[in-house]
Structure formats: structure tokens, C-alpha cells
């Protein structure tokens, strides 16, 4: 697999990361009041505190990181002309498309843009599944092929339940309004109090919300996103420390995706948990995506790959057995992991 990998050039890589930086800076330019640091259980988070009349409101910015602190430090309240910045974003998107980076289709792009505008990704929502996988082309600079990026019409968004309760902020406008405007309808479930899936009336697109299971799998609320979500095992590992990414739609859309090394390990596990069995087409696609990412990461980020594998197998025999079962079908991936581990 490693010998089959094709990489984008240095100029394309630089253009992608410049575009991501511009979009992240643009997100902070929406601050209305005073950036304020809040401590929660030993961690620090930043909020935009502002006043409307006699009422003080706060809008979640994000967890404290060195990168966020640097952005806040250089935040220019006057800002450059927003139209100038948007033109530069459009130029970079056009350049990346001309350099054969994969564009986001109109239907998916319009949906991701609507989610970004109302705050889904800012408030902890993370793309998972093949839509997330498509974004690793920009993150890793590796050319993706059709076999691994061809997707079903599902768009999955996951978030931590505890984070959703703790933020003290919510999407605006509500997601039910966003879905209505984009011609989506809720999919009925056994419990009418919980809506966690929406299907587009004019197409086949299905949007699902997920969360890590703490105990039994089921359906529970995500207050920050104003929806319910289906709880699944192993998602806590996938969602740990997600990263920003850019969808090449219009002038670029800033989204959030799992770290590629965690995505790869998660797919090895999911392939063995598919309801249709490990020989199903979806399980084969899981393994193909994991195989591709493991090959790329073994060249580009072997230390991150090694640490992700170590953390996964340390979670118990169930995790270890599922990973081993998938690797029995992926001898090249197994060899890459052995080499990353120094074996």
C-alpha cells in the first residue's frame, strides 16, 4: 500500500493550511465582547462575554490550546476587510480544486455550511464516517481514490454528552429550523421524545447524531446541539482531541474531524462490529479506509500511529481482539503497525 500512495505537492499543502488558518481566524473575528477564560474541573475554556441591554450573554469559543491563545493574542478588533479575506479564501479553494483536491458536493457542502453557521462544530460536533475520511486528503496531503471515498448518503455527527451539558451554549438557529429550510424531515423513532435522525425529502441523504455510550447503548439528549443522539461504544476513543478541517465548498467551510490515527484504529474495530458481519461490504470499506490511513501515517506520522494503537489495545481484550481480527485481513497494515511500534 505505501508504494501506491500519491501525495499532493508542497504548494497544495501550503495552500490548504493557509485556507484553514484564514477560516479559523475568521471564526474569531465574530467575537462581540470580551474573551473570558473559565475553569471547569481543572480544564480551561474560553467564552465571548457580551452585553445586550441589561443582559450579559456568553458564547462558547473553544477549549484552551496554545493555538487558540495565539489567535486571541493577535485578534485585531478592526479586522481586515471581510470581503478581502473571503476573496483570498475563494482563491485558495480555486487553487486547491485545480490541484486535484477533492471538492465537497453541493448537497453535502450546503449542509456542512449550515451546520458551521449555527455552531454545530464550534459546540463540539465532529464529523465521523466517510465524510470525515474525505477531509484527510487536506490534512495529510495524500491523494484519495474513489474506492475509499465513495460513500453512502449518510452524514454522521458525534459529540460528547458531558461536553454538551457543560458548555452552557447552544446552536442558533435551532437545528430543526436548519433541517426544515434544507427540506429534511425527522425520522420517526420508537421514543417520540428523541429525534436523532433526519432524512432529506428530495433525496437520499440521511443525517444521524451519535454520542459515546457510557454503560448501555441507547438514545439521549445533546443539549448544546438541541437534538438527541444514539449512544455507541468506542466513540469516546474516536472523538478524543478532534482537529479542524476544511471542506472545499464555496469559500471553504471550517468543520471538525477525528484525528486520522484514531479514525484508523476505530475503523479496525467497527469492521468487526458491523451488524451484517465482518464480511459485509460496509466492513470491507471500513478496513479499506483503515488500511489507507495506516499506510499514510506510517510514512508521515509513525509516532502518532504507534500511540493511537497502544491506547486502543490497552483498553481491554475486546478492543485488542477486534483490532487483531481486522489486521488478520490486512497483512500490509499489520506490518506498518509493527514497524511504527519498532517491531
Phi and psi in degrees as a GROMACS rama.xvg file:
@    title "Ramachandran Plot"
@    xaxis  label "Phi"
@    yaxis  label "Psi"
@TYPE xy
-58.5969  -39.1203  UNK-2
-69.2904  -18.377  UNK-3
-88.1785  -10.0655  UNK-4
-67.1885  139.514  UNK-5
-120.139  137.923  UNK-6
-113.899  146.314  UNK-7
-73.447  159.742  UNK-8
-74.7305  168.371  UNK-9
-60.7519  -36.2972  UNK-10
-64.8593  -41.4508  UNK-11
-64.2987  -42.7452  UNK-12
-59.3543  -44.1934  UNK-13
-64.3077  -39.9678  UNK-14
-64.2454  -41.8893  UNK-15
-61.6852  -47.206  UNK-16
-70.8659  -30.6159  UNK-17
-64.3838  -42.0315  UNK-18
-63.4811  -43.0792  UNK-19
-62.4568  -41.525  UNK-20
-62.1269  -43.8548  UNK-21
-61.5453  -41.1756  UNK-22
-68.6084  -36.5882  UNK-23
-69.2048  -38.693  UNK-24
-65.565  -39.1864  UNK-25
-63.1854  -35.8885  UNK-26
-61.9562  -39.0952  UNK-27
-73.9034  -22.8518  UNK-28
-67.0152  -11.44  UNK-29
-83.366  -0.885554  UNK-30
-61.2506  129.197  UNK-31
-98.1875  -30.2393  UNK-32
-125.559  -123.708  UNK-33
-111.159  121.614  UNK-34
-62.324  127.917  UNK-35
-129.074  134.694  UNK-36
-93.7509  132.018  UNK-37
-127.568  132.111  UNK-38
-94.2786  132.075  UNK-39
-136.662  109.958  UNK-40
51.4853  47.139  UNK-41
84.347  -5.61925  UNK-42
-111.056  159.478  UNK-43
-119.217  139.681  UNK-44
-132.53  154.158  UNK-45
-115.016  138.275  UNK-46
-128.361  151.15  UNK-47
-93.8036  108.964  UNK-48
-98.7391  126.837  UNK-49
-144.731  162.582  UNK-50
-112.654  134.506  UNK-51
-122.971  105.24  UNK-52
65.2124  -125.818  UNK-53
-91.7879  -0.183372  UNK-54
-101.205  130.763  UNK-55
-97.0965  125.454  UNK-56
-117.271  161.685  UNK-57
-137.023  142.613  UNK-58
-124.449  126.588  UNK-59
-65.0436  131.392  UNK-60
-99.3451  -51.6948  UNK-61
160.165  171.987  UNK-62
-70.284  150.957  UNK-63
-70.8924  124.541  UNK-64
-136.984  163.124  UNK-65
-60.1503  -37.7088  UNK-66
-66.0432  -42.4606  UNK-67
-65.6313  -41.4784  UNK-68
-60.7083  -40.662  UNK-69
-64.3598  -39.8304  UNK-70
-66.9653  -41.2358  UNK-71
-65.2143  -36.1255  UNK-72
-64.9461  -34.8557  UNK-73
-100.857  11.3585  UNK-74
-60.625  122.692  UNK-75
-104.539  110.604  UNK-76
-62.8462  -27.4327  UNK-77
-73.5062  -31.7457  UNK-78
57.059  154.074  UNK-79
-74.1226  165.328  UNK-80
-57.0919  123.516  UNK-81
-59.9209  -34.452  UNK-82
-66.7658  -34.9245  UNK-83
-64.9306  -44.747  UNK-84
-63.699  -40.0035  UNK-85
-67.1344  -36.0009  UNK-86
-62.9912  -39.1268  UNK-87
-67.0083  -39.22  UNK-88
-61.5381  -44.5094  UNK-89
-62.9606  -39.5391  UNK-90
-61.9064  -42.7155  UNK-91
-67.4198  -40.3695  UNK-92
-61.4857  -43.7847  UNK-93
-61.911  -40.522  UNK-94
-64.8697  -43.0842  UNK-95
-65.314  -39.3995  UNK-96
-62.6606  -42.6188  UNK-97
-65.3465  -23.513  UNK-98
-90.39  13.0136  UNK-99
72.2811  23.7773  UNK-100
-74.5468  144.419  UNK-101
-73.6572  127.271  UNK-102
-81.483  157.543  UNK-103
-88.5255  131.422  UNK-104
-64.3912  161.297  UNK-105
-61.0272  -43.5842  UNK-106
-63.3067  -48.361  UNK-107
-66.7617  -42.2339  UNK-108
-62.088  -42.6402  UNK-109
-65.2328  -35.3533  UNK-110
-70.0593  -45.4628  UNK-111
-63.5631  -38.3594  UNK-112
-63.5856  -40.4048  UNK-113
-65.7339  -40.6783  UNK-114
-62.6727  -42.2977  UNK-115
-63.9007  -42.4932  UNK-116
-63.0464  -38.5045  UNK-117
-86.8551  -6.42669  UNK-118
104.364  12.9772  UNK-119
-57.1938  -47.7348  UNK-120
-77.3258  -35.2718  UNK-121
-60.9777  -33.1214  UNK-122
-96.3966  23.166  UNK-123
102.343  -6.05623  UNK-124
-65.5881  135.908  UNK-125
-130.642  127.941  UNK-126
-66.5654  137.019  UNK-127
-132.337  167.931  UNK-128
84.9169  -165.643  UNK-129
-65.675  -31.4437  UNK-130
-60.9071  -39.8823  UNK-131
-65.3162  -44.2749  UNK-132
-55.5519  -38.7994  UNK-133
-59.1643  -27.389  UNK-134
-78.7964  -8.68274  UNK-135
-73.3752  -13.196  UNK-136
-60.3066  -46.3989  UNK-137
-72.3723  -41.6883  UNK-138
-62.6721  -41.9202  UNK-139
-103.02  -13.8099  UNK-140
70.6687  26.4299  UNK-141
-108.439  134.057  UNK-142
-70.5975  127.07  UNK-143
-92.9703  144.372  UNK-144
-101.374  165.799  UNK-145
-64.3484  -37.2622  UNK-146
-55.0611  -40.2802  UNK-147
-91.8482  -18.4177  UNK-148
-101.26  -15.4203  UNK-149
-59.5022  127.375  UNK-150
-124.13  164.314  UNK-151
-75.028  -178.283  UNK-152
-92.1726  26.9641  UNK-153
-96.247  138.386  UNK-154
-122.454  115.673  UNK-155
-107.685  133.138  UNK-156
-126.658  128.63  UNK-157
-123.066  153.776  UNK-158
-156.635  158.205  UNK-159
-77.4391  133  UNK-160
-61.9611  -45.3934  UNK-161
-65.6914  -35.3113  UNK-162
-66.23  -42.0868  UNK-163
-61.0236  -37.8352  UNK-164
-73.7414  -33.6258  UNK-165
-81.2241  -21.1742  UNK-166
-67.6622  -33.6358  UNK-167
68.3646  29.6567  UNK-168
-147.965  162.551  UNK-169
-150.763  163.395  UNK-170
-64.7926  149.626  UNK-171
-147.523  116.218  UNK-172
-74.4505  169.298  UNK-173
-59.585  149.455  UNK-174
-63.5721  -29.5922  UNK-175
-63.4314  -32.1812  UNK-176
-70.3653  -41.3184  UNK-177
-59.8073  -46.8259  UNK-178
-64.4287  -39.585  UNK-179
-63.0165  -42.8469  UNK-180
-65.1233  -30.108  UNK-181
-95.5821  13.6685  UNK-182
64.9082  45.2742  UNK-183
-109.197  149.592  UNK-184
-125.403  146.636  UNK-185
-65.0794  142.965  UNK-186
-87.9881  122.803  UNK-187
-59.5601  144.512  UNK-188
-130.118  171.367  UNK-189
-62.1207  -36.443  UNK-190
-102.82  106.654  UNK-191
-67.8264  -13.3915  UNK-192
-73.924  -18.9809  UNK-193
-118.861  113.93  UNK-194
-109.511  119.182  UNK-195
-129.107  1.07773  UNK-196
-136.21  140.562  UNK-197
-130.701  138.306  UNK-198
-119.599  138.04  UNK-199
-73.7711  131.437  UNK-200
-72.4687  -27.386  UNK-201
-98.2527  6.6767  UNK-202
-157.105  -159.948  UNK-203
-110.053  4.33096  UNK-204
-68.7047  131.068  UNK-205
-121.802  125.746  UNK-206
-106.545  129.146  UNK-207
-125.399  143.27  UNK-208
-109.969  135.953  UNK-209
-130.199  161.26  UNK-210
-149.645  157.672  UNK-211
-66.2126  139.588  UNK-212
-81.6822  131.832  UNK-213
-113.212  94.0644  UNK-214
94.8568  -129.761  UNK-215
-74.173  146.635  UNK-216
-74.9644  146.284  UNK-217
-177.538  -156.642  UNK-218
-126.762  127.384  UNK-219
-140.727  174.516  UNK-220
-88.1651  148.693  UNK-221
-118.504  90.3195  UNK-222
-57.7905  -39.0006  UNK-223
-62.8571  -32.4747  UNK-224
-95.6575  -8.75152  UNK-225
69.42  26.0344  UNK-226
-136.101  174.088  UNK-227
-100.559  167.764  UNK-228
-145.642  149.073  UNK-229
-84.0026  128.042  UNK-230
-87.2756  128.816  UNK-231
-130.824  148.856  UNK-232
-73.2594  155.478  UNK-233
77.399  -7.70888  UNK-234
-72.0265  -26.5014  UNK-235
-59.9081  -39.5156  UNK-236
-64.1378  -44.1652  UNK-237
-64.2762  -38.0465  UNK-238
-87.6803  -4.11555  UNK-239
-65.0142  124.204  UNK-240
56.479  58.8958  UNK-241
-68.7262  169.812  UNK-242
-126.803  153.256  UNK-243
-76.1269  150.602  UNK-244
-148.452  166.64  UNK-245
-119.116  128.938  UNK-246
-89.9441  130.793  UNK-247
-82.9328  79.3464  UNK-248
-135.662  126.641  UNK-249
51.5145  -120.399  UNK-250
-91.7614  15.3606  UNK-251
99.37  139.149  UNK-252
-124.842  126.017  UNK-253
-84.5417  120.109  UNK-254
-124.013  -174.004  UNK-255
-132.958  135.601  UNK-256
-135.602  161.509  UNK-257
-68.9662  160.4  UNK-258
-63.5476  138.852  UNK-259
-60.5346  -34.8972  UNK-260
-68.5479  -34.7537  UNK-261
-72.1174  -38.1551  UNK-262
-59.2766  -43.4912  UNK-263
-62.4056  -47.3162  UNK-264
-64.9035  -39.8937  UNK-265
-61.6985  -40.3815  UNK-266
-66.6946  -34.1329  UNK-267
-60.0889  -39.0833  UNK-268
-73.8269  -46.8535  UNK-269
-61.0362  -35.3986  UNK-270
-57.993  -30.3503  UNK-271
-88.6237  -7.61599  UNK-272
-107.973  1.84329  UNK-273
-59.1942  136.698  UNK-274
-60.8439  -33.3666  UNK-275
-79.5713  -4.40156  UNK-276
101.027  162.375  UNK-277
-70.0345  -8.95889  UNK-278
-97.3961  3.09387  UNK-279
-72.8178  159.111  UNK-280
-58.0046  -37.9507  UNK-281
-66.7005  -38.3264  UNK-282
-65.7995  -38.6163  UNK-283
-63.2463  -37.9906  UNK-284
-68.0056  -39.0811  UNK-285
-55.4229  -49.3309  UNK-286
-66.252  -35.9323  UNK-287
-63.8802  -41.3015  UNK-288
-67.351  -41.7436  UNK-289
-62.9943  -43.2971  UNK-290
-58.4922  -45.0873  UNK-291
-63.3759  -48.458  UNK-292
-66.2723  -38.9043  UNK-293
-62.5338  -41.2331  UNK-294
-62.5877  -44.1223  UNK-295
-67.3352  -45.0434  UNK-296
-68.9968  -30.5431  UNK-297
-61.6589  -29.7552  UNK-298
-86.3588  -41.4628  UNK-299
-94.1604  -38.4315  UNK-300
-142.199  60.7901  UNK-301
-61.9315  -32.8708  UNK-302
-67.4899  -43.6245  UNK-303
-63.3036  -38.4975  UNK-304
-63.8449  -43.5765  UNK-305
-62.8576  -45.3532  UNK-306
-65.1849  -37.9597  UNK-307
-64.4959  -40.7022  UNK-308
-65.742  -44.5919  UNK-309
-60.4758  -43.6125  UNK-310
-64.8214  -39.5677  UNK-311
-66.0421  -48.4706  UNK-312
-70.5834  -24.8583  UNK-313
-72.3018  -9.78795  UNK-314
-80.7245  -1.10879  UNK-315
131.61  168.778  UNK-316
-63.7303  -31.874  UNK-317
-61.4033  -47.0933  UNK-318
-62.217  -48.6526  UNK-319
-60.5916  -42.0686  UNK-320
-66.6475  -39.3405  UNK-321
-68.2326  -40.5372  UNK-322
-62.3649  -45.0402  UNK-323
-61.6731  -40.4166  UNK-324
-63.6023  -40.1708  UNK-325
-67.9238  -40.4398  UNK-326
-68.7485  -22.8033  UNK-327
-61.4524  -25.5295  UNK-328
-94.3714  -7.02171  UNK-329
-128.094  72.4133  UNK-330
-60.5073  -34.854  UNK-331
-66.7856  -41.169  UNK-332
-64.71  -40.3756  UNK-333
-59.3332  -42.1457  UNK-334
-65.4293  -40.9907  UNK-335
-59.8229  -42.0134  UNK-336
-68.4507  -37.8353  UNK-337
-62.6629  -42.8897  UNK-338
-67.0873  -39.5552  UNK-339
-63.8179  -32.7398  UNK-340
-82.2718  -2.83983  UNK-341
81.6773  16.9734  UNK-342
